[in-house]
């Protein structure tokens, strides 16, 4: 545990001006980013008596090994720089507003020739328009099912769309008029895009104009005695009304606002947001975060508004198009308390939206009633989180403490790495390396290895494979940190990232293998542990403890020990080690299957004369699979751009050695 006094800035060296500061650990990794109206006053508060600091703040300042700052001209600049650095460095001790579940959205792929409507979770993509978020995926499907009666847009996947285009028949939705069937040419691409645009307009809130138009068309059809069309329009109107009823009207003045509420204790906080567009609740989200320092509601408001709307603005920029229904920032943001820099936040939000944004507290009327409702939802979500997660938080801390005690480690293993090997009788040998920090998987740090020695010799030697992975992983660690660190040992702690061996000078981010684990776990028993320990010893790495977890009896093996360590079956330590080992196994198996599938797919075409990698890829992409390519005739293969008849005949002969090259299946096995 570091002493904050060892890196405290000299008295008077910190400017009394607005700016942004960064705390770094001993490896120069950024662990906390903050902003301040007065850097001098803010930083001095971190170097007060440790016993008076918030537990997480105390942990942060004792983990840090240095602090640096950047002075800016205005508080708005500080706000923007703080957001950019949090996004760039992903500091461990910063508040992270992550959804307590992955909220689904309705995606419209406007970047495709025939746009598609579908349920989507994940990062936003350019050229795709998103509506939501919705609380449940079934709510999206129910809405789409109602609206495709009026707007028969495509909802099928690309594979289904292509298959029905090849067979010349639409799917069931095309027969029941819930899809305009562009796959078989029932409508042109322009006509289908008009249908999709109408769908987007309806979800964007332009409902009154559309309802009046349908009513006029229904009246006209009735007067012209076209009762069948009038009945269809009547049913369409009913479907639209049912879709509108699912979005409750909460404010009668067409309010465009986000309503935010918090529930918190000393260590955690829950936030709930209701998105109101056109007076209707169009979505709801919730987060639960661990508080880094003692923060009042006003401080939580400032943190949340900065992170949430900064991210929303970036996501909307990817879609390239938005209106009032999909604006990243609403006209009004209703919060429980105004932060001290409310004017600064308001100016920043106005810049994101491009027009004036009001940040205020609802005082009375319908908006106050809605704010109370959101607050009750936040309190309920926080209660549920406490019931669900309290055991998890306690269990993780207990597991790390138990591992330290049972394995006689100097410190709790805050970073655990695990290696596993996967192969089938010595072929396609691969290995995985997974990383757990604070008892949780850190998937961005996972690595995959294609084993060279075992693959070249055609043998299944797990011991040799583990030794190779250890050698490659820690050789990179030494090359990126230790050797350069010795050369740069004369540099001061306040130097920029370019002089630090663990930081990439171009990106300012940690290098891939810049940090050693507190515990290295291998899947196996005494031989595997010995191989890993010998690999570390050869490289001169002496500060990384190694253990092995054997599957048969779940025994923990230590290097040089004749007998394993037996952990209690109900201990949290064993449970955490099992989760780490099983995750490494899952990751290795998935990579092995990928490599094996790639080899088996390409090997069938490798021996075809005149067929290079580009045309091989074009064939597989055109037909979709090796099985369909095997069933294709020579004429169908020739239709692929760049493939002549002679090459097509060679492909057919290679894939059907017992059959004729013209597509006949005579003599071909099943």
C-alpha positions as CSV (number, residue, x, y, z in Angstrom):
1,X,0.0,0.0,0.0
2,X,1.5,3.3,-1.1
3,X,1.8,6.3,1.1
4,X,0.1,9.3,-0.5
5,X,2.7,11.7,1.1
6,X,5.4,10.2,-1.2
7,X,3.9,11.7,-4.3
8,X,2.0,14.7,-2.9
9,X,2.7,17.8,-5.0
10,X,4.9,20.4,-3.5
11,X,3.1,23.2,-1.7
12,X,2.1,26.0,-4.0
13,X,2.9,24.0,-7.2
14,X,-0.7,23.2,-8.0
15,X,-2.4,26.1,-9.8
16,X,-5.6,27.7,-8.4
17,X,-7.4,27.4,-11.7
18,X,-9.9,25.1,-13.4
19,X,-8.6,21.9,-14.9
20,X,-8.6,18.1,-15.0
21,X,-6.3,15.7,-13.0
22,X,-5.2,12.1,-13.4
23,X,-4.0,9.7,-10.7
24,X,-1.7,7.0,-12.0
25,X,-0.5,3.7,-10.3
26,X,3.0,2.4,-10.1
27,X,2.7,1.1,-13.7
28,X,1.7,4.5,-15.0
29,X,-1.8,3.3,-15.7
30,X,-4.5,5.9,-15.2
31,X,-6.8,4.8,-12.3
32,X,-8.8,8.0,-11.7
33,X,-9.8,11.1,-13.7
34,X,-11.5,14.1,-12.1
35,X,-12.2,17.8,-12.8
36,X,-12.2,20.8,-10.5
37,X,-13.0,24.5,-10.5
38,X,-9.9,24.9,-8.4
39,X,-7.2,22.3,-8.9
40,X,-5.3,23.4,-5.8
41,X,-8.3,23.0,-3.5
42,X,-9.5,19.8,-5.0
43,X,-6.1,18.0,-4.9
44,X,-5.4,19.1,-1.4
45,X,-8.5,17.2,-0.2
46,X,-7.0,13.9,-1.4
47,X,-4.0,14.3,0.9
48,X,-5.8,14.8,4.1
49,X,-5.9,12.3,7.0
50,X,-6.6,8.9,5.4
51,X,-9.0,7.9,8.2
52,X,-11.3,10.7,7.1
53,X,-11.5,9.7,3.5
54,X,-14.3,7.6,1.9
55,X,-13.3,3.9,1.7
56,X,-13.0,3.9,-2.1
57,X,-11.1,7.2,-2.1
58,X,-8.7,5.9,0.5
59,X,-8.1,2.8,-1.6
60,X,-7.6,4.9,-4.7
61,X,-5.0,7.3,-3.2
62,X,-3.1,4.4,-1.6
63,X,-3.1,2.5,-5.0
64,X,-1.8,5.6,-6.9
65,X,1.8,6.4,-7.2
66,X,1.5,9.9,-8.8
67,X,-0.8,12.6,-9.9
68,X,-0.7,15.0,-12.8
69,X,-3.0,17.8,-14.1
70,X,-3.9,19.9,-17.1
71,X,-5.1,23.5,-16.7
72,X,-7.9,24.7,-19.0
73,X,-9.5,28.0,-19.6
74,X,-13.1,27.4,-18.7
75,X,-15.2,24.9,-16.7
76,X,-16.9,23.8,-19.9
77,X,-13.5,22.8,-21.3
78,X,-12.8,20.9,-18.1
79,X,-16.1,19.0,-18.4
80,X,-15.4,18.0,-22.0
81,X,-11.8,16.9,-21.3
82,X,-12.8,14.9,-18.2
83,X,-15.4,13.0,-20.3
84,X,-12.8,12.3,-23.1
85,X,-10.2,11.0,-20.7
86,X,-12.7,8.7,-18.8
87,X,-13.7,7.3,-22.2
88,X,-10.1,6.9,-23.3
89,X,-8.4,5.5,-20.2
90,X,-11.4,3.6,-18.6
91,X,-10.0,4.4,-15.1
92,X,-10.7,1.7,-12.5
93,X,-11.9,4.0,-9.8
94,X,-14.1,6.3,-11.8
95,X,-17.9,5.9,-11.6
96,X,-19.1,3.8,-14.6
97,X,-22.7,4.1,-15.5
98,X,-23.3,0.6,-16.9
99,X,-26.8,-0.7,-17.5
100,X,-28.0,-3.2,-14.9
101,X,-29.2,-5.1,-17.9
102,X,-28.7,-4.9,-21.7
103,X,-31.7,-2.9,-23.0
104,X,-32.9,-3.9,-26.4
105,X,-33.6,-1.3,-29.1
106,X,-35.5,-1.4,-32.4
107,X,-33.0,-1.1,-35.2
108,X,-33.8,0.0,-38.8
109,X,-30.9,-0.8,-41.2
110,X,-31.2,2.3,-43.5
111,X,-27.7,1.5,-44.8
112,X,-28.9,-1.5,-46.7
113,X,-30.7,-1.6,-50.1
114,X,-33.7,-3.2,-48.5
115,X,-33.8,-1.9,-44.9
116,X,-34.7,-4.4,-42.1
117,X,-36.5,-4.0,-38.8
118,X,-35.1,-6.1,-35.9
119,X,-34.4,-6.3,-32.2
120,X,-30.8,-5.3,-31.4
121,X,-28.4,-5.1,-28.5
122,X,-24.9,-3.9,-28.8
123,X,-22.8,-1.0,-30.1
124,X,-24.4,1.5,-32.5
125,X,-23.4,1.3,-36.1
126,X,-23.3,4.0,-38.7
127,X,-26.3,4.2,-41.1
128,X,-28.6,2.4,-38.7
129,X,-31.5,4.2,-37.0
130,X,-32.5,3.1,-33.5
131,X,-35.7,3.5,-31.5
132,X,-35.9,2.8,-27.8
133,X,-34.6,1.5,-25.5
134,X,-37.4,-0.9,-24.5
135,X,-37.7,-2.8,-21.3
136,X,-38.2,-6.1,-23.0
137,X,-37.5,-7.6,-26.4
138,X,-41.1,-8.9,-26.6
139,X,-42.3,-5.3,-26.4
140,X,-40.4,-4.5,-29.6
141,X,-41.7,-7.6,-31.4
142,X,-45.2,-6.8,-30.3
143,X,-44.9,-3.3,-31.6
144,X,-43.4,-4.5,-34.9
145,X,-46.1,-7.1,-35.3
146,X,-48.8,-4.4,-35.0
147,X,-47.1,-1.9,-37.3
148,X,-46.1,-4.2,-40.1
149,X,-49.8,-4.6,-40.8
150,X,-49.7,-0.9,-41.9
151,X,-46.0,-0.7,-42.9
152,X,-45.1,-4.1,-44.4
153,X,-41.4,-3.8,-44.2
154,X,-38.8,-6.6,-44.2
155,X,-38.0,-8.2,-40.8
156,X,-36.1,-11.3,-41.9
157,X,-32.3,-11.8,-41.7
158,X,-30.0,-11.5,-44.7
159,X,-29.7,-15.2,-45.0
160,X,-33.5,-15.8,-45.1
161,X,-33.9,-12.8,-47.5
162,X,-31.3,-14.2,-49.9
163,X,-32.7,-17.8,-49.7
164,X,-36.3,-16.8,-50.6
165,X,-35.0,-14.6,-53.4
166,X,-33.2,-17.7,-54.8
167,X,-36.2,-20.0,-54.6
168,X,-38.6,-17.3,-55.9
169,X,-41.2,-17.6,-53.1
170,X,-41.9,-15.2,-50.2
171,X,-42.0,-16.3,-46.6
172,X,-45.3,-16.6,-44.6
173,X,-45.3,-12.9,-43.8
174,X,-45.3,-12.1,-47.5
175,X,-48.4,-14.3,-48.0
176,X,-50.3,-12.8,-45.1
177,X,-49.4,-9.2,-46.2
178,X,-47.2,-8.4,-43.2
179,X,-44.2,-8.0,-45.6
180,X,-44.2,-6.4,-49.0
181,X,-41.8,-9.2,-50.1
182,X,-39.0,-7.2,-51.8
183,X,-37.0,-10.5,-51.9
184,X,-39.1,-11.7,-54.8
185,X,-39.6,-8.3,-56.4
186,X,-43.2,-7.6,-55.3
187,X,-42.0,-4.0,-54.6
188,X,-39.0,-2.1,-55.8
189,X,-36.2,-0.9,-53.5
190,X,-37.6,2.7,-53.7
191,X,-41.1,1.5,-52.8
192,X,-39.8,-0.5,-49.9
193,X,-37.8,2.4,-48.6
194,X,-40.9,4.6,-48.6
195,X,-42.6,2.0,-46.5
196,X,-39.7,2.0,-44.0
197,X,-39.6,5.8,-43.9
198,X,-43.3,5.8,-43.0
199,X,-42.6,3.3,-40.2
200,X,-39.8,5.5,-38.9
201,X,-42.0,8.6,-39.1
202,X,-44.7,6.9,-37.0
203,X,-42.2,5.9,-34.3
204,X,-40.7,9.4,-34.4
205,X,-44.0,10.8,-33.2
206,X,-45.6,12.0,-36.5
207,X,-48.8,10.0,-35.7
208,X,-51.5,12.6,-36.0
209,X,-50.8,13.4,-39.7
210,X,-50.7,9.7,-40.5
211,X,-53.9,8.9,-38.7
212,X,-55.8,11.7,-40.4
213,X,-54.5,10.6,-43.8
214,X,-55.7,7.0,-43.2
215,X,-59.1,8.3,-42.0
216,X,-59.5,10.3,-45.2
217,X,-58.5,7.4,-47.4
218,X,-60.9,5.1,-45.6
219,X,-63.7,7.7,-46.0
220,X,-62.9,8.0,-49.7
221,X,-62.9,4.3,-50.3
222,X,-66.2,4.0,-48.5
223,X,-67.8,6.7,-50.7
224,X,-66.4,4.9,-53.8
225,X,-68.0,1.6,-52.6
226,X,-64.6,0.0,-52.3
227,X,-65.6,-1.6,-49.0
228,X,-62.8,-4.2,-49.0
229,X,-60.1,-1.4,-49.0
230,X,-62.1,0.6,-46.5
231,X,-62.2,-2.4,-44.2
232,X,-58.5,-2.9,-44.6
233,X,-57.8,0.8,-43.7
234,X,-60.1,0.5,-40.7
235,X,-58.1,-2.4,-39.4
236,X,-54.9,-0.5,-40.1
237,X,-56.2,2.5,-38.0
238,X,-57.0,0.1,-35.2
239,X,-53.5,-1.4,-35.3
240,X,-52.0,2.1,-35.1
241,X,-54.2,3.1,-32.2
242,X,-53.3,-0.1,-30.3
243,X,-49.6,0.7,-30.9
244,X,-50.1,4.2,-29.6
245,X,-51.9,3.0,-26.5
246,X,-48.9,1.0,-25.4
247,X,-47.0,4.3,-24.9
248,X,-48.8,6.0,-21.9
249,X,-49.4,9.7,-22.2
250,X,-47.9,11.2,-19.0
251,X,-47.7,14.9,-20.0
252,X,-50.3,16.6,-22.1
253,X,-48.2,19.5,-23.5
254,X,-46.1,17.4,-25.8
255,X,-43.1,17.6,-23.4
256,X,-39.7,16.5,-24.7
257,X,-37.7,15.7,-21.6
258,X,-35.6,13.1,-19.6
259,X,-36.6,12.7,-16.0
260,X,-33.8,11.5,-13.7
261,X,-33.8,10.2,-10.1
262,X,-31.3,8.6,-7.7
263,X,-31.4,6.3,-4.7
264,X,-28.1,5.8,-2.8
265,X,-26.2,4.8,0.3
266,X,-22.6,5.5,1.4
267,X,-21.1,3.0,-1.1
268,X,-23.5,2.7,-4.1
269,X,-26.2,4.5,-6.0
270,X,-28.9,3.6,-8.5
271,X,-30.2,5.9,-11.2
272,X,-33.4,5.7,-13.2
273,X,-34.2,7.7,-16.4
274,X,-37.6,8.0,-18.1
275,X,-37.4,9.2,-21.7
276,X,-40.5,11.3,-22.5
277,X,-41.0,12.3,-26.1
278,X,-44.2,14.0,-27.3
279,X,-45.7,13.7,-23.8
280,X,-45.3,9.9,-23.9
281,X,-42.8,7.6,-22.1
282,X,-40.8,6.2,-24.9
283,X,-38.2,4.3,-22.8
284,X,-36.8,3.7,-19.4
285,X,-33.2,2.8,-18.3
286,X,-31.5,2.0,-15.0
287,X,-27.9,1.8,-13.7
288,X,-26.3,0.9,-10.4
289,X,-22.8,2.2,-9.7
290,X,-20.2,2.0,-7.0
291,X,-19.4,5.4,-5.5
292,X,-15.7,6.3,-5.6
293,X,-16.0,9.0,-3.0
294,X,-18.6,10.5,-0.8
295,X,-20.9,12.2,-3.3
296,X,-24.2,13.9,-2.7
297,X,-27.1,13.8,-5.1
298,X,-26.0,17.0,-6.9
299,X,-22.6,15.5,-7.5
300,X,-24.1,12.3,-8.9
301,X,-26.3,14.4,-11.2
302,X,-23.2,16.1,-12.7
303,X,-21.3,12.8,-13.2
304,X,-24.3,11.1,-14.8
305,X,-25.3,13.9,-17.1
306,X,-21.7,14.2,-18.4
307,X,-21.2,10.5,-19.1
308,X,-24.7,9.6,-20.3
309,X,-25.3,12.5,-22.8
310,X,-21.7,12.5,-24.0
311,X,-22.1,8.9,-25.0
312,X,-25.6,9.4,-26.5
313,X,-24.3,12.2,-28.7
314,X,-21.5,9.9,-30.0
315,X,-24.0,7.1,-30.7
316,X,-26.4,9.4,-32.5
317,X,-23.6,10.8,-34.7
318,X,-23.0,7.2,-35.9
319,X,-26.5,6.9,-37.2
320,X,-26.0,10.1,-39.3
321,X,-29.6,11.2,-38.9
322,X,-31.9,12.1,-36.0
323,X,-35.0,14.1,-35.2
324,X,-36.9,15.1,-32.0
325,X,-37.6,11.5,-31.2
326,X,-34.0,10.3,-31.5
327,X,-32.2,13.5,-30.4
328,X,-29.3,12.6,-28.1
329,X,-30.3,15.4,-25.8
330,X,-33.9,16.5,-25.1
331,X,-35.1,20.0,-24.7
332,X,-35.4,19.6,-20.9
333,X,-33.6,17.5,-18.3
334,X,-35.4,17.2,-15.0
335,X,-33.2,16.2,-12.1
336,X,-33.7,15.9,-8.3
337,X,-31.1,18.5,-7.4
338,X,-29.1,21.0,-9.4
339,X,-25.3,20.6,-9.2
340,X,-23.1,23.6,-8.4
341,X,-22.0,23.9,-12.0
342,X,-25.5,23.7,-13.4
343,X,-25.0,26.6,-15.8
344,X,-21.8,25.0,-17.2
345,X,-23.7,21.7,-17.7
346,X,-26.5,23.5,-19.4
347,X,-24.2,25.2,-21.8
348,X,-22.5,21.9,-22.6
349,X,-25.8,20.1,-23.2
350,X,-26.9,23.0,-25.4
351,X,-23.8,22.5,-27.5
352,X,-24.5,18.8,-27.9
353,X,-28.1,19.4,-29.0
354,X,-27.5,22.5,-31.1
355,X,-30.3,24.5,-29.3
356,X,-31.1,25.6,-25.8
357,X,-31.4,22.8,-23.2
358,X,-33.0,23.5,-19.7
359,X,-31.5,21.6,-16.7
360,X,-33.9,22.1,-13.8
361,X,-35.8,20.6,-10.9
362,X,-39.5,19.9,-11.3
363,X,-41.4,21.9,-8.7
364,X,-45.1,21.2,-9.2
365,X,-47.8,19.7,-11.4
366,X,-47.6,16.7,-13.7
367,X,-43.8,17.0,-14.1
368,X,-43.3,16.8,-10.3
369,X,-45.7,13.8,-10.1
370,X,-43.6,12.0,-12.9
371,X,-40.4,12.9,-11.1
372,X,-41.8,11.2,-7.9
373,X,-42.7,8.1,-9.9
374,X,-39.2,7.9,-11.3
375,X,-37.8,8.3,-7.8
376,X,-39.9,5.4,-6.6
377,X,-38.6,3.3,-9.5
378,X,-35.0,4.2,-8.5
379,X,-35.6,3.2,-4.9
380,X,-37.2,-0.1,-5.9
381,X,-34.3,-0.9,-8.3
382,X,-31.8,-0.1,-5.6
383,X,-33.5,-2.4,-3.1
384,X,-33.6,-5.2,-5.7
385,X,-30.0,-4.6,-6.5
386,X,-29.0,-4.8,-2.8
387,X,-30.8,-8.1,-2.4
388,X,-29.3,-9.5,-5.6
389,X,-25.8,-8.2,-5.4
390,X,-24.9,-7.9,-1.7
391,X,-23.9,-11.6,-1.6
392,X,-21.9,-11.2,-4.8
393,X,-19.9,-8.2,-3.5
394,X,-19.2,-10.0,-0.2
395,X,-18.4,-13.2,-1.9
396,X,-15.8,-11.7,-4.2
397,X,-14.0,-10.0,-1.4
398,X,-14.1,-13.2,0.7
399,X,-12.9,-15.3,-2.2
400,X,-9.8,-13.1,-2.8
401,X,-9.0,-13.0,0.9
402,X,-9.4,-16.8,1.1
403,X,-7.1,-17.4,-1.9
404,X,-4.5,-15.2,-0.3
405,X,-4.7,-17.1,3.0
406,X,-4.8,-20.7,1.5
407,X,-2.0,-20.1,-1.0
408,X,0.1,-18.0,1.4
409,X,0.3,-15.0,-1.0
410,X,1.7,-11.7,0.0
411,X,-1.3,-9.8,-1.3
412,X,-4.8,-10.6,-2.4
413,X,-4.8,-11.6,-6.1
414,X,-6.6,-8.6,-7.6
415,X,-5.5,-9.7,-11.1
416,X,-5.7,-13.4,-11.9
417,X,-4.7,-14.8,-15.3
418,X,-5.6,-18.4,-16.4
419,X,-4.2,-20.5,-19.3
420,X,-6.0,-23.4,-20.9
421,X,-5.1,-25.5,-24.0
422,X,-7.6,-27.0,-26.5
423,X,-7.0,-29.5,-29.4
424,X,-8.3,-32.7,-30.9
425,X,-5.6,-35.4,-30.9
426,X,-2.9,-32.9,-31.4
427,X,-4.4,-31.0,-34.3
428,X,-5.3,-27.3,-34.4
429,X,-3.7,-26.8,-31.0
430,X,-4.6,-23.4,-29.4
431,X,-4.5,-21.8,-26.0
432,X,-6.4,-19.1,-24.2
433,X,-5.4,-16.6,-21.6
434,X,-8.3,-15.0,-19.6
435,X,-8.0,-12.2,-17.1
436,X,-10.1,-11.5,-13.9
437,X,-9.7,-8.3,-12.0
438,X,-11.3,-7.8,-8.6
439,X,-13.0,-11.2,-9.1
440,X,-14.7,-10.1,-12.4
441,X,-13.9,-11.1,-15.9
442,X,-12.1,-8.4,-17.9
443,X,-12.8,-9.6,-21.4
444,X,-10.9,-6.8,-23.2
445,X,-7.7,-8.3,-21.8
446,X,-8.3,-11.8,-23.1
447,X,-5.7,-13.3,-25.5
448,X,-5.6,-16.3,-27.8
449,X,-2.5,-18.2,-28.9
450,X,-2.0,-20.6,-31.8
451,X,0.5,-23.1,-30.5
452,X,3.5,-23.5,-32.9
453,X,5.6,-26.3,-31.5
454,X,2.8,-28.8,-30.7
455,X,1.1,-28.0,-34.0
456,X,4.3,-28.4,-36.0
457,X,5.1,-31.8,-34.4
458,X,1.6,-33.1,-34.7
459,X,1.4,-34.1,-31.0
460,X,-1.0,-33.3,-28.1
461,X,1.4,-32.2,-25.4
462,X,-0.5,-29.9,-23.0
463,X,2.7,-29.4,-20.8
464,X,4.7,-28.1,-23.7
465,X,1.9,-26.0,-24.9
466,X,1.5,-24.3,-21.5
467,X,5.2,-23.7,-21.3
468,X,5.1,-22.0,-24.7
469,X,2.2,-19.8,-23.7
470,X,3.9,-18.8,-20.5
471,X,7.1,-18.1,-22.4
472,X,5.4,-15.9,-25.1
473,X,3.2,-14.1,-22.6
474,X,5.9,-13.1,-20.1
475,X,8.6,-12.5,-22.8
476,X,6.2,-9.8,-24.1
477,X,5.7,-8.5,-20.6
478,X,9.5,-8.2,-20.0
479,X,10.1,-6.6,-23.4
480,X,7.3,-4.0,-22.8
481,X,8.1,-3.2,-19.2
482,X,11.2,-4.5,-17.5
483,X,13.9,-3.9,-20.0
484,X,12.7,-0.5,-21.1
485,X,11.9,0.4,-17.5
486,X,15.5,-0.2,-16.5
487,X,16.6,2.1,-19.3
488,X,14.1,4.8,-18.2
489,X,14.7,4.4,-14.5
490,X,16.1,7.9,-14.3
491,X,12.9,9.5,-15.5
492,X,10.7,11.3,-12.9
493,X,7.3,10.1,-11.8
494,X,5.6,13.2,-13.4
495,X,6.8,12.4,-17.0
496,X,4.3,11.9,-19.7
497,X,3.1,8.5,-20.9
498,X,5.6,8.4,-23.7
499,X,8.5,7.8,-21.3
500,X,6.8,4.9,-19.5
501,X,7.4,1.3,-20.6
502,X,3.9,0.2,-19.8
503,X,2.1,2.9,-21.9
504,X,2.0,3.1,-25.6
505,X,3.3,6.5,-26.5
506,X,1.1,6.8,-29.6
507,X,-2.2,6.0,-28.0
508,X,-1.5,6.7,-24.3
509,X,-3.1,3.4,-23.4
510,X,-1.5,0.3,-21.6
511,X,0.3,-2.1,-23.9
512,X,-1.2,-5.5,-24.4
513,X,1.1,-7.4,-21.9
514,X,2.3,-4.5,-19.8
515,X,1.0,-5.8,-16.4
516,X,1.9,-9.0,-14.6
517,X,-0.8,-10.9,-12.7
518,X,-0.9,-11.4,-9.0
519,X,-1.7,-15.1,-9.6
520,X,-1.2,-17.3,-12.6
521,X,-3.6,-20.3,-12.9
522,X,-3.1,-23.2,-15.3
523,X,-5.6,-25.9,-16.1
524,X,-4.0,-29.1,-14.9
525,X,-2.0,-30.7,-12.2
526,X,1.6,-31.0,-11.1
527,X,3.2,-31.4,-14.6
528,X,1.4,-28.3,-16.0
529,X,2.3,-26.2,-12.9
530,X,5.9,-27.3,-13.1
531,X,6.1,-26.3,-16.8
532,X,4.6,-22.9,-16.1
533,X,6.9,-22.3,-13.1
534,X,10.0,-23.4,-15.1
535,X,9.0,-21.0,-17.9
536,X,8.9,-18.1,-15.5
537,X,12.2,-19.1,-13.9
538,X,13.9,-19.2,-17.3
539,X,12.7,-15.7,-18.0
540,X,13.7,-14.5,-14.5
541,X,10.2,-13.6,-13.4
542,X,10.1,-14.4,-9.7
543,X,7.2,-12.3,-8.4
544,X,4.3,-14.2,-10.1
545,X,2.9,-17.1,-8.1
546,X,1.6,-20.1,-10.1
547,X,-1.0,-22.7,-9.2
548,X,-2.9,-25.4,-11.1
549,X,-6.5,-26.5,-10.8
550,X,-7.0,-30.2,-11.6
551,X,-10.5,-31.0,-13.0
552,X,-10.8,-34.5,-11.5
553,X,-10.8,-33.7,-7.8
554,X,-10.6,-29.9,-8.0
555,X,-7.2,-30.0,-6.3
556,X,-5.0,-26.9,-6.2
557,X,-1.3,-27.7,-7.1
558,X,1.7,-25.6,-6.2
559,X,5.1,-25.8,-7.8
560,X,7.5,-28.2,-6.1
561,X,4.8,-29.5,-3.7
562,X,4.3,-33.3,-3.5
563,X,0.7,-32.9,-2.3
564,X,-2.0,-30.6,-3.5
565,X,-3.8,-28.0,-1.4
566,X,-7.4,-29.1,-0.8
567,X,-9.8,-26.1,-0.5
568,X,-13.2,-26.6,1.2
569,X,-15.8,-27.6,-1.3
570,X,-18.1,-24.7,-0.2
571,X,-15.4,-22.1,-0.1
572,X,-15.7,-18.9,-2.2
573,X,-12.0,-19.3,-3.1
574,X,-12.5,-22.6,-4.9
575,X,-15.6,-21.3,-6.6
576,X,-13.7,-18.3,-8.0
577,X,-10.9,-20.4,-9.2
578,X,-13.4,-22.8,-10.9
579,X,-15.0,-19.8,-12.6
580,X,-11.7,-18.6,-13.9
581,X,-10.6,-22.0,-15.1
582,X,-14.0,-22.7,-16.8
583,X,-13.9,-19.3,-18.5
584,X,-10.4,-20.1,-19.9
585,X,-11.7,-23.5,-21.1
586,X,-14.7,-21.9,-22.8
587,X,-12.6,-19.3,-24.5
588,X,-10.0,-21.9,-25.7
589,X,-12.7,-24.2,-27.0
590,X,-14.4,-21.5,-29.0
591,X,-11.1,-20.5,-30.6
592,X,-10.3,-24.1,-31.4
593,X,-13.6,-24.6,-33.1
594,X,-13.1,-21.5,-35.1
595,X,-9.7,-22.6,-36.3
596,X,-10.8,-26.1,-37.1
597,X,-13.8,-24.8,-39.0
598,X,-11.6,-22.5,-41.0
599,X,-9.2,-25.3,-41.9
600,X,-11.9,-27.7,-42.9
601,X,-13.6,-25.2,-45.0
602,X,-10.6,-24.1,-46.9
603,X,-8.8,-27.5,-47.2
604,X,-11.4,-28.8,-49.6
605,X,-10.5,-26.1,-52.1
606,X,-6.8,-25.8,-51.5
607,X,-5.8,-28.4,-54.2
608,X,-7.9,-26.8,-57.0
609,X,-5.5,-25.6,-59.7
610,X,-5.9,-22.0,-60.5
611,X,-8.1,-21.2,-57.5
612,X,-6.5,-18.6,-55.3
613,X,-7.6,-17.2,-52.0
614,X,-9.6,-14.3,-53.5
615,X,-11.8,-16.5,-55.7
616,X,-12.1,-19.2,-53.0
617,X,-13.5,-16.5,-50.7
618,X,-15.8,-15.2,-53.4
619,X,-17.2,-18.8,-54.0
620,X,-17.9,-19.4,-50.3
621,X,-19.5,-15.9,-49.9
622,X,-21.7,-16.4,-53.0
623,X,-23.0,-19.8,-52.0
624,X,-22.9,-19.3,-48.3
625,X,-21.5,-22.7,-47.4
626,X,-19.3,-25.5,-48.7
627,X,-22.3,-27.9,-48.8
628,X,-24.3,-25.6,-51.1
629,X,-21.2,-25.1,-53.3
630,X,-20.8,-28.9,-53.5
631,X,-24.4,-29.1,-54.7
632,X,-24.0,-26.4,-57.4
633,X,-23.7,-27.1,-61.1
634,X,-20.8,-26.0,-63.2
635,X,-23.0,-23.3,-64.8
636,X,-23.9,-21.9,-61.3
637,X,-20.3,-21.9,-60.2
638,X,-19.3,-20.1,-63.5
639,X,-21.8,-17.3,-62.6
640,X,-19.5,-16.2,-59.8
641,X,-17.5,-13.2,-61.0
642,X,-13.9,-14.2,-61.9
643,X,-14.5,-17.9,-62.1
644,X,-14.2,-19.4,-65.6
645,X,-15.6,-22.7,-66.8
646,X,-12.3,-24.6,-66.5
647,X,-11.9,-23.5,-62.9
648,X,-15.6,-24.3,-62.2
649,X,-15.1,-27.8,-63.6
650,X,-12.0,-28.2,-61.4
651,X,-14.0,-27.0,-58.3
652,X,-16.8,-29.4,-59.0
653,X,-14.5,-32.3,-59.6
654,X,-12.6,-31.6,-56.3
655,X,-15.8,-31.4,-54.3
656,X,-17.5,-34.3,-56.0
657,X,-14.7,-36.8,-56.8
658,X,-17.1,-39.6,-57.3
659,X,-19.7,-37.7,-59.3
660,X,-19.8,-35.9,-62.6
661,X,-18.7,-32.2,-62.8
662,X,-22.0,-31.0,-64.3
663,X,-23.9,-31.1,-61.0
664,X,-25.3,-34.6,-61.2
665,X,-25.4,-36.4,-57.9
666,X,-24.9,-39.9,-59.4
667,X,-22.4,-42.0,-57.4
668,X,-22.1,-39.3,-54.7
669,X,-22.2,-40.4,-51.1
670,X,-24.6,-38.9,-48.7
